[in-house]
Amino acid sequence: MPVWDDLVGQEKVSEQLDAAARDADALVTAVAAAAPLPETSKMTHAWLFTGPPGSGRSTAARAFAAALQCVSPDRALGGSPGCGFCDGCHTSLIGTHADVEIVRTDLLSIGVKETRDLVRRAQMSPATGRWQVIVMEDADRLTEGAGNVLLKAVEEPAPRTVWLLCAPSLEDVLPTIRSRCRHLTLRTPPVAAVADILVRRDGIEPDVAAVAARATQGHVGRARRLATDPSARERRAAVLKLPLRVDDVGGCLKAAQELIDAASEDAKQMAEEIDAKETEELKAALGAAQGGRMPRGTAGVMKELEDKQKRRRTRTQRDSLDLALIDLTAFYRDVLALQFGTSRALANTEMQDTLERLARGTTPETTLRRIEAIAACREALDRNVAPLLAVEAMTMALRAG
């Protein structure tokens, strides 16, 4: 099964990457054989994958990395790199290939120190593979200083190093970096395509897959979680009840607090197991006896880990809260669709009676103001406004209409 099969609804991008992988394979083969290099090539040293959340930016980057490392013998017979079965493809896809570095962060940003480490690695020749590939899944989280460090590496790349950067949009990356990258834009996958891959890859029942794909409007990762995690479905159902609970000031404030509490609990559950494992591993590495005291001079290292875990919980809470706000936006988008009488499929068909009641009782102008209030809340959270204050302001705006 070719690695491109993982790209849901991205046929054009798959074709471009496949052509580049063929040229990259020819380039390495020509160098190894001391043959003349091809005059034209669709391959380049830096790529920028952009697209909305759930479009599969990191999936596309990983698939391309696998194709670049493909060692299938079928290539000699004219086959396309990226078979999905050979050792190069398999280890690249699961993240264990020696020459494929997958960079993601659980924190709010990627700093200068981490980026310098990557740049040093990028200057090395491939250890076992055909290319040295750096996949940065959160390029939009680079600090300004880190971006300037990365710029130097992108401007003067090593001969067989490839940078694969992922970000939601071009504006999320420094202009000096994006001008030196080949740009690929991914689209939101069709709902039907997402439902199909949930059935084929995850063995999910077709009806459940269809509901999850429709509810998440083509976001593959969220659809998979919604289809497989009962607690995720419960949290989403609770969020979609919020529009019915903002009839008075007390209801607004209570709904806001519950939304924050739910995001905090979600972050806590996700962090507890990871934090405990990290702490124990670090203690063991520092030479602490089982259940004993830490050696002298290690307090600073432990404090650094605690700070990192705290920043990660903050990001996880914000991500969970933002997901709830996206679900709320989809709810009011359905209300607006009914008010305009559009035939476009609703995301929340299981709540059609509630949606129709709200659509009849309000105007499109009111619904648009409510959608704008949710967008304003998301922007406030991005500016580090206290989450409770931002959500309270939103719920009061939802009540006012």
Secondary structure, DSSP 8 states (H G I E B T S, - for coil): --GGGGSTT-HHHHHHHHHHHHHHHHHHHHHHTT----S--S--SEEEEE-STTS-HHHHHHHHHHHHT---GGGGGT--S--SSSHHHHHHHHT--TTEEEE--SSS-B-HHHHHHHHHHHTS--SSSSSEEEEETTGGGB-HHHHHHHHHHHHS--TTEEEEEEESSGGGS-HHHHTTSEEEE-----HHHHHHHHHHHH---HHHHHHHHHHTTT-HHHHHHHHH-HHHHHHHHHHTTGGGS-SSHHHHHHHHHHHHHHHHHHHHHHHHHHHHHHHHHHHHHHT--TTS---TT-HHHHHHHHHHHHHHHHHHHHHHHHHHHHHHHHHHHHHHHHHTT--S--S-GGGHHHHHHHHHHS-HHHHHHHHHHHHHHHHHHHTT--HHHHHHHHHHHHHH-
